[in-house]
Amino acid sequence: MLKIDTIMVPMDGSDSSMHALAKAAEIAEEHDSKILLVHVVDGQSLFSYSYAAIPQASEKLVKMAEEREAVEDANTGEGLKEAQKAFQELAQQHGEDMLGIAAETLPKNIKVETEYAVGSPKRYLVEYAEEQQADLIVMGCSGMGALASLMLGSVSSYVIAHAKCPVLTVK
């Protein structure tokens, strides 16, 4: 029988990732496993991170822009840098909040750790699983939808092909 001490679960807030978390919890209870919840934001598209995913982002960025508009030289680019920094902070807070909420849904007898990162999600997940010596990765098969997966490449397909441990995909 496969020994499963550590289960990694990539989380993106999608229904698919929530189903994966539920399956990982079942397995963790059967094997007395630890769960690693991981949320990776693509560093290449961080600034275009969905405003819908972070409801307070648009309000804060608009307010910040209004406050700085009168005093800032538009040619310096400082406003954009500040907006990007603020958005990165909001994205991180959103990711950490999502991981915290997901962790709270797990039964109390399951040990859980969380990880927020910025980078290439597919590469980070494979590297982090190896670094943490994950025995199993349980992940949703699609988080962004079919069209985005076709255009950007499927994270789950990459993880399946490159992870050194077994990968269970959940619909």
GIMO-V116455 format. One record per pair of residues at least 12 apart in sequence whose ideal C-beta (glycine too) atoms are under 10 Angstrom apart, sorted by the first residue. I is the first residue (numbers start at 0). J is the second residue. D is the distance in Angstrom with one decimal. If there is no record, write none. Layout:
i j d
I J D
I J D
This chain:
i j d
0 30 9.0
1 30 8.6
1 134 7.2
1 135 7.8
1 164 9.7
1 165 7.4
2 30 7.6
2 32 9.3
2 134 6.5
2 135 10.0
3 23 9.9
3 26 6.4
3 27 7.9
3 29 8.3
3 30 4.3
3 31 8.8
3 32 5.0
3 33 9.6
3 133 9.2
3 134 4.6
3 135 5.2
3 164 9.4
3 165 9.0
4 27 9.9
4 30 7.6
4 31 8.2
4 32 5.8
4 33 6.6
4 132 8.0
4 133 8.8
4 134 5.6
4 135 9.3
5 27 9.4
5 30 9.9
5 32 6.3
5 33 5.2
5 34 7.9
5 35 6.3
5 110 9.5
5 112 9.1
5 128 8.8
5 131 6.2
5 132 6.2
5 133 4.9
5 134 5.4
5 135 7.7
5 136 9.8
5 164 8.9
6 19 9.9
6 20 9.9
6 22 9.5
6 23 4.9
6 24 9.0
6 26 6.2
6 27 5.7
6 30 8.2
6 32 5.0
6 33 7.2
6 34 5.1
6 35 7.0
6 36 9.8
6 109 9.3
6 111 9.9
6 128 9.9
6 133 6.8
6 134 6.9
6 135 4.9
6 136 7.5
6 137 5.8
6 164 9.5
6 167 9.0
7 23 8.5
7 33 9.7
7 34 7.8
7 35 4.5
7 36 8.3
7 37 6.1
7 112 9.7
7 114 8.9
7 124 7.4
7 127 7.1
7 128 5.0
7 129 10.0
7 131 6.6
7 132 9.9
7 133 4.1
7 134 8.8
7 135 7.4
7 136 4.8
7 137 7.5
7 138 8.1
7 158 9.5
7 162 9.0
7 164 8.2
7 166 9.4
8 20 5.4
8 21 9.8
8 22 8.8
8 23 4.7
8 24 8.9
8 27 9.4
8 34 5.9
8 35 6.9
8 36 5.5
8 37 7.0
8 38 10.0
8 98 10.0
8 101 8.1
8 105 9.8
8 111 9.3
8 133 9.6
8 135 9.4
8 136 7.6
8 137 5.3
8 138 6.7
8 139 9.1
8 167 10.0
8 169 9.6
9 35 9.3
9 36 8.3
9 37 5.2
9 38 7.5
9 39 7.1
9 114 9.8
9 120 7.4
9 121 9.5
9 123 9.2
9 124 5.4
9 127 9.2
9 128 9.3
9 136 7.4
9 137 8.7
9 138 4.8
9 139 7.6
9 142 8.2
9 154 7.4
9 155 8.5
9 158 7.7
10 36 5.4
10 37 6.6
10 38 5.0
10 39 9.2
10 94 8.5
10 97 6.4
10 98 6.2
10 100 9.6
10 101 5.5
10 102 9.5
10 113 8.7
10 114 9.7
10 115 9.8
10 138 8.9
10 139 8.7
10 142 9.0
11 37 9.8
11 38 6.8
11 39 8.4
11 40 9.2
11 52 9.2
11 94 9.3
11 97 8.4
11 120 8.2
11 138 9.3
11 139 7.4
11 141 9.8
11 142 4.1
11 143 7.6
11 154 8.6
12 38 8.1
12 49 9.9
12 52 6.9
12 93 8.7
12 94 8.9
12 97 5.3
12 98 9.7
12 100 9.3
12 101 8.6
12 142 7.8
13 139 5.8
13 141 7.5
13 142 4.1
13 143 7.7
13 144 8.8
14 139 7.7
14 141 9.6
14 142 9.0
14 170 9.2
15 138 8.1
15 139 2.8
15 140 6.1
15 141 5.6
15 142 5.8
15 143 9.7
15 144 10.0
15 155 8.9
15 168 8.7
15 169 6.8
15 170 6.5
16 36 9.5
16 38 9.1
16 97 9.5
16 101 8.3
16 137 9.6
16 138 7.0
16 139 4.3
16 140 9.8
16 141 9.6
16 142 5.9
16 169 8.5
17 101 7.6
17 104 8.3
17 139 7.9
17 169 9.3
18 137 9.5
18 138 10.0
18 139 6.4
18 140 9.4
18 169 4.8
18 170 6.7
19 136 9.2
19 137 4.9
19 138 5.2
19 139 4.7
19 140 8.5
19 142 9.7
19 155 9.7
19 167 7.9
19 168 7.7
19 169 4.2
19 170 9.1
20 34 8.0
20 36 7.5
20 101 5.9
20 102 9.4
20 104 7.0
20 105 7.5
20 137 7.7
20 138 9.5
20 139 8.9
20 169 8.8
21 104 8.4
21 105 9.4
21 137 9.4
21 169 8.1
22 137 5.6
22 138 9.7
22 139 9.8
22 167 6.9
22 168 9.7
22 169 5.0
23 35 9.5
23 36 8.9
23 105 8.6
23 109 8.9
23 111 9.9
23 135 8.0
23 136 9.1
23 137 4.1
23 138 8.9
23 167 8.3
23 169 8.5
24 104 8.0
24 105 5.4
24 106 6.5
24 109 6.3
24 111 9.5
24 137 9.3
25 106 9.9
25 137 9.5
26 134 10.0
26 135 7.0
26 137 6.9
26 167 8.0
27 105 7.8
27 106 8.3
27 108 8.9
27 109 4.9
27 110 8.4
27 111 8.7
27 135 9.5
27 137 9.2
28 105 9.4
28 106 6.5
28 108 7.2
28 109 6.7
30 134 8.6
30 135 8.9
31 108 8.5
31 109 8.7
31 110 8.9
32 109 7.6
32 110 8.2
32 133 9.8
32 134 7.5
32 135 7.9
33 109 7.5
33 110 4.3
33 111 7.1
33 112 6.8
33 131 9.3
33 133 9.5
33 134 9.7
34 101 9.4
34 102 8.2
34 105 6.6
34 109 5.9
34 110 7.3
34 111 4.8
34 112 7.5
34 113 9.4
34 133 9.9
34 137 8.7
35 110 9.8
35 111 7.7
35 112 5.3
35 113 7.7
35 114 6.5
35 127 7.8
35 128 8.2
35 131 5.8
35 133 6.5
35 136 9.2
36 97 8.9
36 98 5.0
36 99 9.0
36 101 5.5
36 102 5.9
36 105 8.7
36 111 6.3
36 112 7.2
36 113 4.8
36 114 7.2
36 115 9.4
37 94 9.8
37 98 8.0
37 112 9.2
37 113 7.6
37 114 4.7
37 115 8.0
37 116 7.2
37 120 9.0
37 123 7.9
37 124 6.5
37 127 6.1
37 128 8.6
37 131 9.0
37 133 9.6
37 136 9.4
37 138 9.4
38 90 9.8
38 91 9.4
38 93 8.9
38 94 4.3
38 95 7.8
38 96 9.9
38 97 6.2
38 98 5.4
38 101 8.7
38 113 7.8
38 114 7.4
38 115 5.3
38 116 7.5
38 117 9.9
38 120 9.0
39 94 8.5
39 114 8.3
39 115 7.9
39 116 4.8
39 117 7.3
39 118 6.1
39 119 7.8
39 120 4.1
39 121 8.6
39 122 9.0
39 123 4.7
39 124 6.4
39 127 8.2
39 154 8.7
40 52 9.9
40 87 8.7
40 90 5.6
40 91 7.8
40 93 9.0
40 94 6.2
40 115 7.8
40 116 7.4
40 117 5.1
40 118 8.0
40 120 7.7
40 123 9.7
41 117 7.9
41 118 7.5
41 119 6.6
41 120 5.7
41 121 9.3
41 123 9.4
41 151 8.4
41 154 9.4
42 87 9.5
42 116 9.0
42 117 4.6
42 118 5.3
42 119 7.2
42 120 9.4
42 123 9.4
43 117 9.7
43 118 9.1
43 119 7.6
43 151 9.8
44 151 8.7
45 83 7.9
45 86 7.2
45 87 6.1
45 90 6.1
45 91 9.6
45 117 6.3
45 118 9.9
46 79 9.0
46 82 8.1
46 83 5.4
46 86 5.9
46 87 8.0
46 90 9.0
47 86 9.4
48 86 7.0
48 87 8.9
48 89 8.5
48 90 5.0
48 93 8.3
48 94 9.5
49 90 9.6
49 93 9.8
49 143 9.8
50 86 9.4
50 89 9.8
52 89 9.8
52 90 8.3
52 93 6.4
52 94 9.4
52 97 8.9
53 86 8.1
53 89 5.2
53 90 6.4
53 92 8.2
53 93 4.7
53 94 9.4
53 96 9.7
54 89 9.9
54 93 9.0
55 89 6.9
55 92 8.9
55 93 8.7
56 85 8.3
56 86 6.3
56 88 9.8
56 89 4.8
56 90 7.9
56 92 9.7
56 93 8.0
57 86 10.0
57 89 9.8
59 82 9.6
59 85 6.4
59 86 8.7
59 88 9.3
59 89 6.6
60 81 9.5
60 82 5.7
60 83 9.8
60 85 6.3
60 86 6.6
60 89 8.2
61 82 10.0
62 85 9.9
63 78 8.5
63 81 6.8
63 82 6.6
63 84 10.0
63 85 5.9
63 86 9.8
64 78 6.8
64 79 9.9
64 81 9.0
64 82 6.8
64 85 9.8
67 81 6.8
67 82 8.8
87 117 7.5
90 115 9.2
90 117 8.1
91 115 6.1
91 116 9.6
91 117 7.8
92 115 9.4
93 115 9.5
94 113 9.2
94 114 9.6
94 115 4.5
94 116 8.7
94 117 9.0
95 113 7.3
95 114 9.8
95 115 5.2
96 115 9.8
97 113 9.4
97 115 9.0
98 111 9.1
98 112 9.5
98 113 4.0
98 114 7.7
98 115 6.4
99 111 9.9
99 113 6.9
101 113 8.0
112 131 8.4
114 127 6.6
114 131 8.4
119 154 9.2
119 157 9.2
120 142 9.1
120 151 9.6
120 154 5.2
120 157 8.7
120 158 8.9
121 151 9.5
121 152 7.2
121 153 8.2
121 154 4.5
121 155 8.5
121 156 8.4
121 157 3.8
121 158 6.1
121 160 9.4
121 161 7.8
122 154 9.6
122 157 7.8
122 158 9.5
122 161 8.3
123 154 9.8
124 136 7.3
124 138 7.9
124 154 7.0
124 155 9.3
124 157 8.2
124 158 5.3
124 161 9.0
124 162 7.7
124 166 9.7
125 154 9.8
125 157 7.2
125 158 5.9
125 159 9.9
125 160 9.0
125 161 4.7
125 162 5.3
125 163 8.1
125 164 9.8
125 166 9.7
126 161 9.3
126 162 9.8
128 158 7.8
128 161 9.5
128 162 5.6
128 163 7.4
128 164 6.1
128 166 8.8
129 161 9.5
129 162 7.7
129 163 5.6
129 164 8.0
132 163 9.5
132 164 8.4
133 162 8.1
133 163 8.8
133 164 5.4
133 165 9.5
133 166 9.7
134 164 5.7
134 165 7.8
135 162 9.5
135 164 6.0
135 165 5.4
135 166 7.6
135 167 6.5
136 155 9.4
136 158 6.3
136 159 8.7
136 162 5.7
136 163 9.9
136 164 6.2
136 165 7.4
136 166 4.6
136 167 7.1
136 168 9.0
137 165 9.4
137 166 7.8
137 167 4.8
137 168 8.1
137 169 6.5
138 154 8.0
138 155 5.7
138 158 6.6
138 159 8.9
138 162 9.7
138 166 6.8
138 167 7.6
138 168 6.0
138 169 7.1
139 154 9.3
139 155 7.1
139 168 7.1
139 169 5.9
139 170 7.6
140 153 8.3
140 154 9.7
140 155 5.2
140 156 8.9
140 159 9.4
140 167 9.9
140 168 4.2
140 169 6.8
140 170 5.8
141 153 7.5
141 154 8.9
141 155 7.0
141 168 9.0
141 170 8.2
142 154 7.2
142 155 8.2
155 168 5.5
155 169 9.8
156 168 9.2
